[in-house]
Every structure is written in C-alpha cells, then in structure tokens.
Amino acid sequence: MDLDTRQCAPPVKHGKGLSERGVTGRFAARIVLIALPFFLVPGLFAQSGRSAAFFYEQGQSAMLIEDWYAAAEAFQEVLRINPSHAEAVAALAESYYELGEYDQALSWTRRARSLARGRSDLANLEAFTLVALGRLDAASALIAEVLAREPYNREALFAAAELDIARGRAGDAVQRYREAARRYPDDRRVLISLALVLGSMGDEEAARAYITRALNQHPDDYRVYYYAAYLDAASNLLPSAIRHAERALVFKPGFAPARSLLASLRYRSGQYQEAARLADEMIAADRQNVSAWYLKGMSYTRMDRHPDAIAILQTASGIAPEDEFVRAALEDLIIAHTSLEDRQRGRWAQWHFARARDYRRENLLDQAIFEYRRGLRIYPYASERREYAELLRIQGYPSRYVDELRFLQDLGLADRTINDAVETYDALLSDAIFRQWAVDPVELSARHWKIAVFSLASQSAFYHSDAGAVSSAYIKDILVHDRNILPLDLELRQASYSQAFRSAREAGADYFLIVSVSENERDLSLKAELFVGRTGSQASLFYAFRTGPDRLRNASRNIVEQLSSSLPFRASLIRRRGSQALIDKGKADGLKPNGVYEIIKKNRAGLLNEGIGISYYPEDLLGTLVIERVGDEIASGTLSRNGFFDLIATGDEVFLRAGDEESRGGGEQPVNPELRSLLRTIR
C-alpha cells in the first residue's frame, strides 16, 4: 500500500520557528523544482520590496499546512535577503527533512546549530536526520549528549526510540515509549508510536489498547483514524480499517495517505473496481503517482483484464523505470498472457540483456547470468542466448555451453561460428563423463525437492499492494534455474496459512514457502517462512534486507540462496557398473572430488516432522559413494556396500553424509523499514 504521508499533519509552531520533530515526505525525485525559481528568476521577491520577516511568516504559514515546497521557497528567499537568519536556516533544514532530502537537511541543520548553539531542538533534528541516513553511531552520540543534559527531553526520547528500531531493538523502543507515555499520558504521538511498534511485534491486543486510547482522547483528529486504519489493516480487520480510513477522509477530505490506504484496502477486500476508481482519483490529482498506476494495473490484473493491465503497468514503468515491483508485475503478466512470439516480449527482455552486458563489462559474471536468465525467461527466442552460453563456457561448464548452442541451432539462429563451436566442443568432450557412460545429462537431470511458493492475500506492504505476491513470483522464477528444486505450479496468492498448507500437501510438496514484504521508499525487507509440506510445521525462517537500487532483485536472490543452501544435498543413483556408479548431480550442484555420500534405499528416506532434514532407519543405509570424477551435471565414483550383501541398485537416493554439511538459514536480522517510515510520519 502507498502511505504517502506528506500531508500527514501540521507541524507544531514554536516561538523560535522550528518544530522539534519533522516527518519525511516522498519528493526526492522532484526536489530540484524547489531551487529552480531562485536560479531562473533571481530577485523576484526582492523586487516587491518585501522584508525577510514577511517571507519568514510566509514560510511558517506554509509549514502549518505542510506545503514544504512553498516553505522551502520562502525560507530560501529569507536567506537571500539575510544569510545569517538563524530561524530561517533551522526551518529550511526541517523542510528538507520533511521532503526526504536528508543530506540537505543535515547540511542545513548543522549550519543552524552553528548559528544557534546549545539548542536541543536542533540537536534532535540532526539526530533524526542521522537515523534516517543510517548513520546510527553518530545519531547515538548526539542523542546521548542531549539526554545527558535533559534526561526527559521528549524529542530526544523519540529519537532514541527510532534509533532502537533502526538497530532492530524493538523491545528497547517499547520501553522508551512507555516511559514517555508515563510522563506524557495524553500525547497522541506517544500512543500511536506504541501502537505501531507493538503491532509490528505481533502484540495486537496491546497495540489495539493504545490506538483505542488515542482515538478516545483525540476523537476529531484525522491522523489518529489514519493510523488506526493502518493497524486494523495489518491485523487483516479490513471492514474496520476501511471505516477508519473513511473517517480520516471525513475530517480531512483529500488527505492523500488515507485515500491511498483506502484504495489498497478496497483492493485487499476484492473490490477491484472500486480500488481502480480510487486509483484514478489519485492519478487525476498527480499523473506522476506511480503507486496509483501500479494499484490500478494490479486491480485490472485481478479483474482478468490483462491487456489493459499490461498497458497501465507499462505507463507506470515509464514514469518510474527503477520501480522493481512495477516491472516485475508487468513481466509476470507478459510471460503469462502473451504468446512467445509477441514483439513486446523482446522489447522488455532487452532491458535485462543490456544490464547483463553492463555487468559482464564489469566482470560481474554471476550478476550477468542472472539478468540473461531473466531476459530469456521473458523471450526464450532471443539471440542473446548466445551471449549467455558464452558466460557458461567462461565459468567452466562446456557441456552446458554446447547445450545452449544446440538450442540456438534448433531455433534456426545458428551461424557458421556457432556450428563450428558445437563441432569443436563435441570433439573436446569426447572423454567427458556423459560420453563414457553413454547418457544424456539433460534427460537424466532431476529435481529432488518439491517446493511450493506462496504469499497470503491478506498481507500487503507499505508502498505496493500485493507486494508479497509479486515477490513470491520473482522468487519462484529464480527457483526455475535451481537444479535441485522444483517450484510447483500452484496459485501464488493463498487466502490463509491453512489454505496454503492444504494446497501444498495435496500437491505433494516437500516444503512450502510463504513470502511477506515490509518496505519503505528506500528499503526492503523480505521474510520467507518455510514449512514442512506433510505436517505444516515450521522448518526454517529466512530474512533478507536490502536498500537502494535492485533491492527486490537482490533480496529475492538472497532468499533463494538461503533456501537452497539449507536443503540437504540429494541425488539419485542413475547408473551402475560393478563398483562404479553415476549420479545425476555434478559441478553445477557444488560437487567436488573425494566427497563421501550415503546411499539410502529408494523411497525410504523421509522428511523430519519439524525443521529441515531427512530421517531413515539404519537398515536402509545401503552403503557409501566416494566421488572421483565430476562433470557439469553428473558425477561418478566408487561404491562401498554396508554389510555383507550388496543391495545397492539404480534409483537409490544419495545424500551428503551426516556431519559433512550444516543446515543454514536465518539470513540478516529482521529489519522493519515499514515501521521506520511510519514512525517518521507521526506528528
């Protein structure tokens, strides 16, 4: 959901001209508009003969209605007339903070502090800005300095709590907020902050108590209704959330964050036509509102109006080419609902191929391979498959290189160079393992773990509705290229955990993964909960946090890496010649010579009821295999039987011997970017 809170609340007007607490907006892409009037029409205001005091009052008035552009413009004019106007410098710093221009805010805040030393409000603003910039140690030192002088400074306590959240210490933040609530029991901001943090920790009862208290004490405040709607939405209490969002709009018609939240709630409630209508209202107010275009496109997708959805998401991608959720949703639609020969497939695939070439020039081969694969997923007939094949050769996979070239031959895209390369590598691979065993690795390749990937329809993120579904689709697409995992073709959006469990179990999944998203304008956190398909018990939990460009891409790849590395190595014995055996995994699966693997009787290994792992009876352990030769996709070695009789047969399963590998999971500590962004919006 899009929680654009640039209109969230008027600032508290202080005699010194600076609110002690700012909130962030979402104007980074347009901040240049602020400065343009001063370069294009210098002296425009001065020609009117008005004083610095006049423009300062104009700026203060603009701050009251949260028109940060007008405020910044007025304070800039004050400083043009009087560069040493300390209050204007301080107010300009807050305006930049509100606009999300934290580097600029920090520069102006420090200038203000040099002009008005010893002011705690300016120190607090700098601390908030440092937290927003991720410079947590510097923020900590500044907060400690203020609290040493004023132990109960309310703004410093808020800054300290936000610092705790940024460091993943939500429990410490709750203690700070509760201390503030004891001293300021009617403070709306304290009550809302406590409700949001407790809600993020899963304590819905306590969160509801605090937000109800805020509603009772501030019954006419549109902002309280807005946060109440958000908390209800997080608890999947959609009718109540809708009522609160509508109430916020009654008290403040046109309040953009509430309207955006309401549109997202209508979408989550299955009211796609109404969600699209609200999105149109937001687009009418701001044609560059990419979140509104995205929501409209997703609504049309759910109404099965796929050509319209594609056109809408293409418009959204044109507005914000860097928005990964828009691009991913669009590409998923193109893959699912256009023919393989459709021209637009090639056009959208080219974006990935261009990135792949950039990565290759920088010698980032793994990154390049990922982009080639994504591009070829969109348009399998692209001639760029030749470039992808070349990377496989460079990475030491000659047989896979030849397979890709043969595919180009089958498509009729081969030239003399490709034909010569196939002939040359056929000769070079004459003594390869697959030739010695007379097998085709492609035909023998099998995926031994069946994984279902889901999102819950009730889960929604801060800026992008159905972000969980888009992310789960992205993760599922990456898993297509994992040689040991078969992502099952099941509906990604499940109504509930129980429905996901049922779908996975009935499809015979070994495990199922439920993906959820937390995001703000700059950061993204993915959580992937892995459950055992047979029992529904939790198996593992994976987190990935990324910031900056490509955060969805990189976080999704990290989740897949954690999942893949957590699953035990599993293969099948596909051929046997005396004491020699061949298995269907090779170099591409991480095999190396001299590895020792256990051979378990076919169909006797079972999954643990909880956690990740296998179990079997001792009598089902038939022997071991020591790997000697490793090919791209297959490997061979020497068998040793367990016991007097040799019972090892084709089809038996091969596992890495217990103790030779660790089940890894967890990833980075969970960070909640959505909570951090929400706390910055509270006034």
C-alpha positions, -999 to +999 in steps of 0.1 A: +000+000+000+012+035-006+014+055+026+025+088+012+022+110+043+035+143+031+002+158+042+001+138+074-002+166+100+006+203+105+038+210+124+037+224+159+046+260+156+072+272+181+081+307+190+116+300+177+102+290+143+111+253+143+091+222+150+111+199+173+101+170+151+099+165+114+084+139+092+096+127+059+079+131+025+084+114-008+097+142-031+133+132-038+127+130-075+112+165-076+133+184-051+150+202-079+118+221-085+124+240-052+156+255-064+146+264-099+128+297-092+159+311-074+182+304-104+158+313-131+143+345-116+168+358-090+155+388-071+119+380-080+106+386-044+131+413-036+116+434-064+084+436-044+103+453-016+090+428+010+112+421+040+128+390+053+102+389+081+074+388+056+089+358+038+096+341+071+060+344+081+050+330+047+073+300+053+058+294+087+023+295+073+033+270+046+047+247+073+013+248+091-004+233+060+026+211+052+033+227+019+070+220+021+079+233-013+063+267-006+080+267+028+114+260+014+109+286-013+100+313+013+129+304+036+153+304+007+142+340+000+147+350+036+183+337+034+188+355+001+180+387+020+197+378+053+221+348+051+225+348+089+188+344+097+192+315+121+154+307+124+151+305+086+181+282+084+165+259+110+131+260+093+147+252+060+165+223+075+132+209+087+116+215+053+143+194+036+138+167+063+101+167+055+108+163+018+131+133+025+162+151+014+182+140+043+217+150+031+204+186+025+186+185+059+218+175+076+238+203+060+212+230+069+207+216+104+245+218+111+245+253+098+216+262+120+234+247+150+265+268+143+243+300+143+223+290+174+245+269+196+231+249+225+195+244+211+183+209+219+156+210+192+182+214+165+203+186+180+173+164+180+165+173+144+201+164+134+197+131+153+165+122+135+183+130+102+213+109+110+190+080+118+172+084+085+206+084+067+216+052+085+245+069+104+234+053+136+266+057+157+267+094+151+230+097+160+236+077+191+263+100+203+242+131+197+211+117+214+233+107+244+246+142+246+211+157+247+198+132+273+228+138+295+217+175+297+180+169+297+172+133+307+134+137+300+137+156+267+107+142+248+121+147+213+154+130+224+135+101+238+116+098+205+149+099+186+164+073+208+134+050+202+137+054+164+174+046+168+164+014+186+141+005+158+168+011+132+191-012+151+164-040+153+158-034+190+120-030+190+117-042+227+140-013+238+120+011+218+088+000+235+104+006+269+114+042+259+079+049+245+062+035+277+085+058+298+074+087+276+037+076+280+040+077+318+053+113+317+030+124+288-001+102+291-022+122+266+005+126+240-010+114+207+023+107+192+035+085+220+003+065+220+004+060+182+041+051+183+035+025+210+006+010+190+027+008+158+057-008+174+037-033+195+017-042+164+049-048+144+060-072+172+027-092+170+012-079+202-021-069+186-040-067+219-017-041+234-015-022+201-053-020+199-054-008+235-031+021+228-047+031+195-081+030+211-068+053+239-056+077+212-090+076+195-108+083+227-085+112+237-084+127+201-118+119+186-116+146+160-080+140+148-079+126+112-044+114+118-054+091+146-080+075+124-055+070+097-031+051+119-060+031+134-069+021+098-033+010+092-032-011+124-065-027+115-052-034+080-021-051+095-044-073+116-064-081+085-095-064+100-104-049+067-140-037+074-128-018+105-098-005+086-120+008+058-143+026+083-113+043+100-098+054+066-131+068+055-134+086+089-100+102+083-112+115+050-143+129+066-122+150+089-097+159+062-111+154+026-084+148+000-059+136+026-037+116+002-023+090+026-058+080+038-071+078+002-042+057-008-047+034+021-084+032+014-077+022-022-053-005-010-079-018+014-106-020-013-081-040-034-074-064-005-111-068+001-115-079-035-133-047-045-111-043-075-134-019-095-136+004-065-098+002-060-093+012-096-117+041-093-098+054-063-065+050-081-080+071-110-087+098-084-051+098-073-039+098-108-061+128-116-045+146-087-010+137-097-002+120-131+032+110-118+018+090-089+034+057-098+018+039-068-016+048-081-008+035-116+006+003-100-025-003-079-048+003-110-027-021-130-029-048-103-067-042-099-071-048-137-050-079-134-073-093-107-103-085-129-086-106-157-084-075-179-048-085-188-042-063-220-054-033-201-033-042-170-002-045-193-008-011-208-013+005-174+018-011-159+038+000-190+027+035-182+038+031-146+071+017-157+076+047-180+071+070-150+094+051-127+117+028-146+135+020-113+104+006-096+111-031-094+076-041-083+060-024-113+085-041-137+082-075-121+044-074-121+045-063-157+069-090-168+049-117-150+018-106-170+037-106-202+051-141-195+017-155-186-006-138-210+012-132-243+024-156-270+061-165-271+064-147-304+049-114-291+071-085-300+067-068-267+084-098-251+116-090-269+114-053-261+111-059-223+137-087-224+162-062-239+163-042-207+177-073-189+201-081-217+215-045-216+220-048-179+237-082-184+262-067-208+270-039-183+276-065-156+298-085-179+319-055-187+325-051-150+334-088-147+303-095-125+295-127-142+270-141-117+250-109-119+252-110-157+240-146-158+210-137-136+200-109-160+204-131-191+182-158-175+155-133-166+156-119-201+154-154-217+126-162-194+106-134-209+117-141-245+133-175-250+139-170-287+163-141-282+196-143-300+212-131-267+212-168-257+245-169-275+260-144-250+245-164-221+261-196-235+295-178-237+293-170-200+286-206-191+317-215-211+338-189-193+326-202-159+338-237-168+306-255-180+315-267-215+286-292-218+260-267-208+276-243-232+271-268-260+235-274-250+227-237-253+243-236-288+223-266-299+191-249-287+201-219-310+206-244-338+171-258-332+157-223-334+174-216-367+195-189-352+229-206-356+256-192-379+289-207-390+306-197-358+280-214-337+281-246-358+319-247-357+318-242-319+294-271-315+316-294-336+348-283-318+334-288-283+318-321-293+353-333-301+368-318-269+341-335-248+348-370-263+362-382-230+336-365-208+318-385-182+284-384-200+302-399-231+319-426-212+286-436-196+266-430-228+239-408-212+223-375-219+227-353-188+197-331-198+174-361-199+187-375-166+185-342-148+160-344-119+149-320-092+147-337-058+129-311-037+094-300-045+087-265-031+055-245-032+059-207-031+030-187-017+020-153-004-010-146+017-036-124+001-041-106+034-005-094+035+003-061+019+033-038+020+037-001+026+040+011-010+029-017-032-003-037-027+002-074-032+039-070-028+041-105-013+026-120-045+050-101-068+079-111-046+069-147-044+065-148-082+100-134-085+114-160-061+096-188-079+111-176-112+146-177-098+140-212-085+133-223-120+171-222-125+179-242-094+188-277-105+177-294-072+144-276-065+112-280-085+089-249-078+053-263-081+029-246-104+003-235-078-016-203-072+007-178-056-019-159-036-034-180-009-063-168+013-047-181+046-019-202+060-044-232+063-052-229+026-015-227+017-009-258+038-038-277+021-026-267-014+010-277-007+001-310+010-023-320-017+002-312-044+028-334-027+052-306-018+081-314+004+081-279+018+061-247+012+074-211+014+053-181+025+068-148+014+060-114+030+073-079+024+080-049+045+092-018+027+095+019+026+106+043-001+143+033+002+145-001+019+130-035+015+128-065+039+117-099+028+106-127+052+102-162+039+088-188+063+095-224+053+070-251+064+071-289+061+045-299+034+033-330+051+028-316+086+026-278+082+052-274+109+078-246+106+110-258+090+131-226+089+129-188+086+148-167+061+152-129+061+168-105+036+172-068+039+183-046+011+184-009+004+190+012-027+187+001-063+178-035-072+166-043-037+138-066-047+161-085-071+190-088-046+168-097-016+149-123-036+182-139-048+194-139-012+163-157+000+168-184-027+204-188-018+194-193+019+167-218+009+190-237-015+219-239+010+196-251+038+182-281+019+203-313+023+222-324-008+200-350-026+207-370-058+198-403-074+220-432-084+212-434-122+238-460-135+260-487-120+289-507-134+303-530-108+318-509-080+314-477-101+282-456-100+269-425-117+246-398-100+225-371-115+243-341-099+276-325-108+298-294-107+268-271-112+254-285-079+286-280-059+301-315-061+338-319-058+361-350-059+366-370-028+332-361-012+316-390+007+279-396+002+254-420+018+232-443-002+197-448+011+173-474-002+148-460-027+117-443-012+128-450+024+142-415+034+115-393+049+114-356+059+116-346+096+083-335+110+098-302+120+128-283+107+149-293+077+164-327+073+158-364+065+153-395+086+157-432+078+161-465+096+197-478+100+189-509+079+180-486+049+216-473+048+230-495+019+265-480+016+285-450+006+298-434-026+331-416-029+331-391-058+360-393-082+350-376-114+328-346-117+311-333-148+289-303-153+257-321-144+267-356-134+294-373-113+308-408-108+326-426-080+333-458-062+307-477-042+312-493-008+284-516+005+272-515+040+271-551+054+277-585+038+252-583+010+254-557-018+218-543-021+227-510-039+206-505-070+197-479-096+172-455-082+185-454-047+189-420-032+222-403-024+227-378+004+257-360+018+269-379+048+256-365+081+280-341+097+296-331+064+272-302+059+252-277+080+216-266+075+219-229+071+192-203+074+182-171+090+200-146+070+202-110+082+185-099+113+150-087+105+146-050+099+112-034+096+116-005+071+078+000+070+077+007+108+107+031+105+089+051+078+056+052+097+072+065+128+088+093+109+053+104+097+039+109+132+035+145+145 
